[in-house]
Amino acid sequence: MSDDEAPPASATAERAHRQERSDRPTPNTYLFALTDGGGTVPPELGVARRLVERGHRVTLLVDESMTDQARRTGARVRPWTSSQTETLRDWEMRTPTSLARGLAEAMIAGPAPEQAVDTVAAIDEFRPGLVLTSAFAVGAMIAAEARGVPFDVLMPNVYALPAKGMPPFGAGLAPARGPLGRVRDRAFGAAGVRLFDRYTLAPINAVRAAHGLAPIATTWNQMQHASRQLVLTSSAFDFPAELPANARYVGPVLDDPSWAADETWTPHDGDGPLVLVAMSSTFQNHVECLQRITDALGELPVRGVVTTGPALRPDAIRAPANVSVVASAPHRLVMQEASVVVTHGGHGTVIKALAAGLPLVILHHGRDQADNAVRVTARGAGIAVPRRAPSRRIAAAVAEVLGDDRYRQAAAKLGEAVARDAAGTALVDELEGPAWDQASSTIT
């Protein structure tokens, strides 16, 4: 063959095949232990999906409510036998004490004993080199620690554990300024630790003792025993702080939930700016709030699309002529046409909107939503409105964001970093890289 001649097609294909094989990592075995946290489900399953697509062996332990979505990842799926996460009726919990007790019973300490038993059995059967857990799946963490298998904790939101410089989680506070601000953070942080420990520490230590492990000093110590805390957001979105050495920002996972990903969507007729309303995928007693938002859009020269998600029926909302109410629509498509997003402030919706360069109007309800809202407003990328605000105030906020281009510019600036981190390889690099080899070498 002369230098000018091309190799046969078969030879070219063979070289490409050899290159493809050389780019693939050696298959590893991962066990995920996940609980249904509503908005946390799509990103956590998205991590599993990425590993399956890379050719790894992945098993998912999940709540029964997650099994249909979990099977779509291509992984082996096994429901928990008895430790199903209960629905947290946090809108009925009027005080921090009742909320801490409810979290402990429904999501943290309550499921932990059976969760640990299930995870031990799965570890013994599948022999994973690494266990990945939801942030509240402490029983699974204990099981991995007891069996000598490294575990990573998935955090699909802003960094939630106490850290120097980070405002206390859940309070919706901006970073501290000066000595008084630092005193504020220490006081709030210490009070939060004591409050959760009151309801979770003794039962967690009982599970640890049952599996031959020494007690821990605080509930959060269990998560700090992880090989890595994988923070599924952009460091540009979170506030800067001194995080522990095992914490990693690995970028957000922007996957739509499976119940919305396959939907089709057609824009509402008209030429006004499109406003997407996306509230919680779990019930947060938000029907009245969603109705006031819908009424607000009816007062404006806009096209509105309201997605109710699986928590509500679309016919629960009365829609004016310029607003369509649907059970679901793929946000990645709607956001290509939208000008602003109105939301409860869940991390998934907020981070997707920013990645699309869209400003937000946030009516935060609870959980991590006030924390997400303050990170948006501190960067000038949107407005926060009380969840009980009347429709005229909501309409005024939407009109302000639409009428002031500075909100869009700030959202686009922040969104560039968010989109870059979402498209990056930090997550897969962590799970396949040198840390895997170190983790596997510790298995007993």
C-alpha positions as CSV (number, residue, x, y, z in Angstrom):
1,M,0.0,0.0,0.0
2,S,1.4,3.4,-1.0
3,D,1.5,6.3,1.4
4,D,-1.4,7.9,-0.5
5,E,-3.7,4.9,-0.2
6,A,-6.2,4.8,2.6
7,P,-6.3,1.7,4.7
8,P,-9.3,-0.7,4.2
9,A,-12.4,0.3,6.0
10,S,-12.2,-2.8,8.1
11,A,-8.7,-1.8,9.4
12,T,-9.9,1.7,10.2
13,A,-12.9,0.3,12.1
14,E,-10.6,-2.1,14.0
15,R,-8.3,0.7,15.0
16,A,-11.3,2.8,16.2
17,H,-12.6,-0.2,18.1
18,R,-9.2,-0.7,19.8
19,Q,-9.1,3.0,20.7
20,E,-12.7,2.9,22.1
21,R,-11.8,-0.1,24.3
22,S,-8.6,1.6,25.5
23,D,-10.7,4.7,26.5
24,R,-13.1,2.6,28.6
25,P,-12.2,2.1,32.3
26,T,-11.9,-1.3,33.8
27,P,-15.4,-2.2,35.0
28,N,-15.9,-1.6,38.7
29,T,-18.7,-2.7,41.0
30,Y,-20.8,0.0,42.7
31,L,-23.6,-0.3,45.2
32,F,-26.0,2.7,45.6
33,A,-28.2,3.0,48.7
34,L,-30.7,5.6,48.0
35,T,-33.8,7.1,49.7
36,D,-36.7,9.0,48.1
37,G,-36.0,12.7,48.8
38,G,-38.2,14.0,45.9
39,G,-36.0,16.4,44.0
40,T,-32.9,14.4,45.0
41,V,-34.0,11.4,43.0
42,P,-33.1,12.5,39.5
43,P,-29.6,13.7,40.2
44,E,-28.7,10.6,42.3
45,L,-30.1,8.2,39.7
46,G,-28.2,10.3,37.2
47,V,-24.9,9.4,38.9
48,A,-25.8,5.8,38.6
49,R,-26.8,6.1,35.0
50,R,-23.5,7.7,34.1
51,L,-21.6,4.7,35.6
52,V,-23.8,2.2,33.8
53,E,-23.2,4.0,30.5
54,R,-19.5,3.7,31.2
55,G,-19.8,0.0,31.5
56,H,-19.6,-0.5,35.2
57,R,-21.6,-2.9,37.3
58,V,-24.1,-1.0,39.3
59,T,-26.7,-2.2,41.8
60,L,-29.4,0.2,43.3
61,L,-31.0,-0.3,46.7
62,V,-34.0,2.1,46.6
63,D,-37.3,2.9,48.1
64,E,-40.3,1.2,46.4
65,S,-41.4,4.6,45.1
66,M,-38.2,4.9,43.1
67,T,-38.1,1.5,41.4
68,D,-39.6,2.6,38.1
69,Q,-37.2,5.5,37.7
70,A,-34.3,3.4,39.0
71,R,-34.8,0.6,36.4
72,R,-34.5,3.2,33.6
73,T,-30.8,3.7,34.5
74,G,-30.0,0.2,33.3
75,A,-28.7,-0.8,36.7
76,R,-29.8,-3.8,38.7
77,V,-32.5,-2.7,41.1
78,R,-33.4,-4.1,44.5
79,P,-36.0,-2.4,46.7
80,W,-35.4,-2.0,50.4
81,T,-37.1,-4.9,52.2
82,S,-38.7,-2.9,55.0
83,S,-36.9,0.4,55.5
84,Q,-39.0,2.5,53.2
85,T,-38.6,6.3,53.7
86,E,-41.8,7.9,54.9
87,T,-43.2,11.0,53.3
88,L,-42.2,14.0,55.4
89,R,-45.2,16.2,56.1
90,D,-42.9,19.1,56.9
91,W,-45.6,21.7,56.2
92,E,-47.4,20.5,59.3
93,M,-44.3,21.0,61.5
94,R,-44.4,24.5,62.9
95,T,-41.3,24.5,65.0
96,P,-37.6,23.5,64.5
97,T,-38.1,20.9,67.2
98,S,-41.0,19.2,65.4
99,L,-39.1,19.4,62.1
100,A,-36.0,17.7,63.6
101,R,-38.1,15.0,65.2
102,G,-40.0,14.4,62.0
103,L,-36.8,14.1,60.0
104,A,-35.3,11.8,62.5
105,E,-38.3,9.4,62.5
106,A,-39.1,9.5,58.8
107,M,-35.8,9.8,57.1
108,I,-32.7,9.4,59.3
109,A,-32.8,7.3,62.4
110,G,-36.2,5.6,61.9
111,P,-35.2,3.6,58.7
112,A,-31.6,3.0,59.8
113,P,-31.7,-0.4,61.5
114,E,-33.4,-2.3,58.6
115,Q,-31.5,-0.2,56.1
116,A,-28.2,-1.4,57.6
117,V,-29.3,-5.0,57.5
118,D,-30.3,-4.7,53.8
119,T,-27.1,-3.0,52.9
120,V,-24.9,-5.6,54.6
121,A,-26.7,-8.3,52.7
122,A,-26.2,-6.5,49.4
123,I,-22.5,-5.9,50.1
124,D,-22.0,-9.6,50.9
125,E,-23.8,-10.6,47.7
126,F,-22.4,-8.1,45.2
127,R,-19.0,-7.4,46.7
128,P,-18.9,-3.7,45.6
129,G,-15.7,-1.8,45.8
130,L,-17.6,1.4,46.7
131,V,-21.0,2.2,48.2
132,L,-22.7,5.5,47.4
133,T,-25.5,6.7,49.7
134,S,-28.1,9.4,49.9
135,A,-27.3,12.0,52.6
136,F,-29.8,10.6,55.1
137,A,-29.2,6.9,54.4
138,V,-27.1,6.5,57.6
139,G,-28.0,2.8,58.0
140,A,-26.3,2.2,54.7
141,M,-23.2,4.2,55.8
142,I,-23.0,2.2,58.9
143,A,-23.2,-1.1,57.0
144,A,-20.4,-0.1,54.6
145,E,-18.2,1.0,57.5
146,A,-18.9,-2.2,59.4
147,R,-18.0,-4.3,56.3
148,G,-14.9,-2.3,55.6
149,V,-16.1,-1.0,52.3
150,P,-15.5,2.7,51.6
151,F,-18.6,4.8,51.1
152,D,-19.3,8.2,49.4
153,V,-22.2,10.4,50.4
154,L,-24.2,12.1,47.6
155,M,-25.2,15.7,48.3
156,P,-27.5,17.0,45.5
157,N,-27.7,20.5,46.9
158,V,-25.5,23.1,48.5
159,Y,-23.1,22.0,51.2
160,A,-25.2,21.1,54.2
161,L,-22.8,20.1,57.0
162,P,-21.3,22.6,59.4
163,A,-18.2,24.3,57.8
164,K,-16.3,27.4,58.7
165,G,-17.6,30.3,56.6
166,M,-20.8,28.5,55.5
167,P,-24.1,29.9,56.8
168,P,-26.0,27.4,58.9
169,F,-28.0,25.1,56.6
170,G,-31.8,25.7,56.2
171,A,-31.9,29.2,57.6
172,G,-31.6,31.1,54.3
173,L,-28.8,33.3,55.6
174,A,-26.2,35.2,53.6
175,P,-22.5,34.7,54.6
176,A,-21.5,36.2,57.9
177,R,-19.8,39.6,58.0
178,G,-17.6,40.6,60.9
179,P,-17.3,39.3,64.4
180,L,-21.1,39.4,65.1
181,G,-21.8,37.4,62.0
182,R,-19.3,34.7,63.0
183,V,-20.9,34.6,66.4
184,R,-24.3,34.2,64.7
185,D,-23.0,31.2,62.6
186,R,-21.4,29.5,65.6
187,A,-24.6,29.9,67.7
188,F,-27.0,28.7,64.9
189,G,-24.6,25.9,64.0
190,A,-24.2,24.6,67.5
191,A,-28.0,24.8,68.2
192,G,-28.7,22.8,65.0
193,V,-26.3,20.1,65.9
194,R,-27.8,19.8,69.4
195,L,-31.3,19.7,68.1
196,F,-30.7,16.9,65.6
197,D,-28.5,14.9,68.1
198,R,-31.5,15.0,70.5
199,Y,-33.5,12.8,68.2
200,T,-30.9,11.0,66.1
201,L,-27.7,10.4,67.9
202,A,-28.7,7.7,70.4
203,P,-30.6,5.5,67.8
204,I,-27.7,5.9,65.3
205,N,-25.2,4.8,67.9
206,A,-27.4,1.9,68.8
207,V,-27.2,0.7,65.1
208,R,-23.5,1.3,65.1
209,A,-23.1,-0.8,68.2
210,A,-25.2,-3.6,66.7
211,H,-22.7,-3.7,63.8
212,G,-19.6,-3.6,66.0
213,L,-18.7,0.1,65.6
214,A,-17.7,2.6,68.2
215,P,-20.1,5.5,69.0
216,I,-19.9,8.8,67.2
217,A,-20.0,12.2,69.0
218,T,-22.6,13.9,66.7
219,T,-25.0,12.8,64.0
220,W,-23.1,14.6,61.3
221,N,-19.9,12.6,62.2
222,Q,-21.5,9.6,60.4
223,M,-21.4,11.5,57.1
224,Q,-17.9,12.8,57.9
225,H,-16.7,9.2,58.0
226,A,-17.3,9.0,54.2
227,S,-14.4,8.6,51.8
228,R,-15.8,11.5,49.9
229,Q,-18.8,13.9,50.2
230,L,-19.7,14.4,46.6
231,V,-21.5,17.8,46.4
232,L,-23.7,17.7,43.2
233,T,-23.7,21.4,42.5
234,S,-21.4,24.1,41.2
235,S,-19.0,25.8,43.6
236,A,-19.8,29.0,41.8
237,F,-23.4,28.6,43.0
238,D,-22.6,27.8,46.6
239,F,-21.1,30.2,49.1
240,P,-17.3,29.9,49.7
241,A,-16.3,28.1,52.9
242,E,-13.6,25.9,54.4
243,L,-14.9,22.4,53.6
244,P,-13.3,19.2,54.9
245,A,-10.7,17.5,52.8
246,N,-13.1,14.8,51.7
247,A,-15.7,17.2,50.3
248,R,-15.7,17.6,46.5
249,Y,-17.8,19.9,44.3
250,V,-18.4,17.6,41.2
251,G,-21.0,19.7,39.4
252,P,-24.8,19.4,39.1
253,V,-26.6,16.6,37.4
254,L,-29.3,18.3,35.2
255,D,-31.3,15.2,34.3
256,D,-35.0,15.6,34.1
257,P,-37.0,13.1,36.1
258,S,-38.1,10.1,34.1
259,W,-41.8,11.0,34.4
260,A,-41.1,14.2,32.5
261,A,-38.1,13.4,30.3
262,D,-40.1,11.7,27.6
263,E,-42.9,14.2,27.4
264,T,-43.4,16.4,24.4
265,W,-44.1,20.1,24.7
266,T,-45.6,22.8,22.5
267,P,-45.3,26.6,23.4
268,H,-48.5,28.4,24.3
269,D,-49.9,30.5,21.4
270,G,-49.0,34.2,21.5
271,D,-45.9,36.4,21.4
272,G,-45.5,37.5,25.0
273,P,-42.5,36.3,27.0
274,L,-42.8,32.7,28.3
275,V,-42.9,32.2,32.1
276,L,-42.2,28.7,33.4
277,V,-43.7,27.8,36.8
278,A,-42.1,24.7,38.3
279,M,-42.9,23.9,41.9
280,S,-42.1,20.9,44.1
281,S,-42.2,17.3,42.7
282,T,-43.4,16.2,46.2
283,F,-46.4,17.6,48.0
284,Q,-45.6,20.6,50.2
285,N,-49.1,21.9,50.7
286,H,-48.5,24.3,47.8
287,V,-51.8,24.2,45.9
288,E,-52.9,27.6,47.2
289,C,-49.5,29.1,46.4
290,L,-49.5,27.6,42.9
291,Q,-53.0,29.1,42.3
292,R,-51.8,32.6,43.3
293,I,-48.8,32.3,41.0
294,T,-51.1,31.2,38.1
295,D,-53.5,34.1,38.9
296,A,-50.5,36.5,38.9
297,L,-49.5,35.4,35.4
298,G,-53.1,36.0,34.3
299,E,-52.6,39.7,35.1
300,L,-49.5,40.0,32.9
301,P,-48.9,40.1,29.1
302,V,-47.1,36.8,29.2
303,R,-47.5,33.2,28.1
304,G,-47.4,30.9,31.2
305,V,-46.8,27.2,31.5
306,V,-47.3,25.6,34.9
307,T,-46.0,22.1,35.5
308,T,-47.6,20.4,38.5
309,G,-45.5,17.3,38.7
310,P,-46.7,14.0,40.2
311,A,-47.8,15.7,43.5
312,L,-50.8,17.5,42.0
313,R,-53.4,17.0,39.3
314,P,-53.4,19.7,36.7
315,D,-57.1,20.2,37.2
316,A,-56.5,21.3,40.8
317,I,-55.4,24.7,39.3
318,R,-57.7,27.2,37.6
319,A,-55.9,28.6,34.6
320,P,-56.5,31.9,32.8
321,A,-56.5,32.0,29.0
322,N,-52.8,32.9,28.7
323,V,-51.6,30.0,31.0
324,S,-51.5,26.3,30.3
325,V,-51.3,23.8,33.2
326,V,-49.8,20.4,32.5
327,A,-48.7,17.5,34.6
328,S,-45.2,17.6,33.2
329,A,-43.0,18.9,30.5
330,P,-39.2,18.4,29.9
331,H,-37.7,21.5,31.5
332,R,-34.6,21.4,29.2
333,L,-37.0,22.1,26.3
334,V,-39.2,24.6,28.0
335,M,-36.3,26.6,29.3
336,Q,-35.0,27.1,25.8
337,E,-38.1,29.2,25.1
338,A,-38.6,30.8,28.6
339,S,-37.6,34.2,29.9
340,V,-38.0,33.6,33.6
341,V,-38.7,30.7,36.0
342,V,-41.0,30.9,39.0
343,T,-40.3,28.2,41.5
344,H,-40.4,27.0,45.1
345,G,-36.6,27.1,45.1
346,G,-35.7,23.4,44.9
347,H,-32.0,22.9,44.0
348,G,-32.8,21.0,40.8
349,T,-35.1,23.6,39.3
350,V,-32.9,26.5,40.4
351,I,-29.7,25.1,39.0
352,K,-31.4,24.1,35.7
353,A,-32.8,27.6,35.3
354,L,-29.4,29.2,35.9
355,A,-27.7,26.7,33.5
356,A,-30.1,28.0,30.9
357,G,-29.3,31.6,31.7
358,L,-32.7,32.3,33.2
359,P,-33.5,34.6,36.1
360,L,-35.8,33.4,38.9
361,V,-38.7,34.4,41.1
362,I,-38.6,32.2,44.2
363,L,-41.3,31.5,46.7
364,H,-39.4,29.2,49.0
365,H,-41.3,26.8,51.2
366,G,-38.8,25.0,53.4
367,R,-36.0,22.3,53.4
368,D,-33.0,23.7,51.5
369,Q,-35.1,26.2,49.5
370,A,-34.4,29.4,51.4
371,D,-30.7,28.6,51.1
372,N,-31.0,28.3,47.4
373,A,-33.0,31.5,47.2
374,V,-30.4,33.6,49.0
375,R,-27.7,32.3,46.7
376,V,-29.7,33.5,43.8
377,T,-30.6,36.9,45.2
378,A,-27.1,37.5,46.5
379,R,-25.8,37.3,42.9
380,G,-28.6,39.5,41.5
381,A,-30.0,36.6,39.5
382,G,-33.6,36.8,40.8
383,I,-36.1,37.9,43.4
384,A,-37.4,36.1,46.5
385,V,-41.0,36.6,47.4
386,P,-42.8,35.1,50.5
387,R,-44.7,32.0,49.7
388,R,-47.9,33.6,51.1
389,A,-47.6,36.7,49.0
390,P,-50.7,37.8,47.2
391,S,-51.0,37.4,43.4
392,R,-50.4,41.1,42.8
393,R,-47.0,41.0,44.6
394,I,-46.0,37.9,42.7
395,A,-47.1,39.6,39.4
396,A,-45.0,42.7,40.3
397,A,-41.9,40.5,41.0
398,V,-42.3,38.7,37.6
399,A,-42.7,42.0,35.8
400,E,-39.7,43.4,37.5
401,V,-37.5,40.5,36.5
402,L,-38.8,40.6,33.0
403,G,-38.3,44.4,32.7
404,D,-34.8,44.7,34.2
405,D,-32.1,43.1,32.1
406,R,-29.7,43.1,35.0
407,Y,-31.4,40.0,36.4
408,R,-31.0,38.1,33.1
409,Q,-27.3,39.3,32.8
410,A,-26.6,38.1,36.4
411,A,-28.3,34.8,35.8
412,A,-26.4,34.3,32.5
413,K,-23.1,35.0,34.2
414,L,-23.7,32.6,37.1
415,G,-25.2,30.1,34.7
416,E,-22.1,29.9,32.5
417,A,-20.1,28.5,35.5
418,V,-23.0,26.2,36.4
419,A,-23.4,24.8,32.9
420,R,-19.6,24.4,32.6
421,D,-19.5,22.3,35.8
422,A,-22.5,20.3,34.7
423,A,-20.8,19.4,31.4
424,G,-17.5,18.6,33.1
425,T,-16.0,15.3,34.0
426,A,-15.3,15.9,37.7
427,L,-18.0,13.4,38.9
428,V,-16.9,10.5,36.7
429,D,-13.2,11.4,37.3
430,E,-13.7,11.1,41.1
431,L,-15.6,7.8,40.8
432,E,-13.2,6.2,38.3
433,G,-10.0,7.8,39.3
434,P,-7.2,7.2,41.7
435,A,-9.6,7.5,44.6
436,W,-11.2,4.2,43.4
437,D,-7.9,2.4,43.6
438,Q,-7.3,3.7,47.2
439,A,-10.9,2.8,48.2
440,S,-10.7,-0.8,46.7
441,S,-7.4,-1.5,48.5
442,T,-9.1,-1.0,51.9
443,I,-11.7,-3.7,51.5
444,T,-11.4,-6.5,54.0
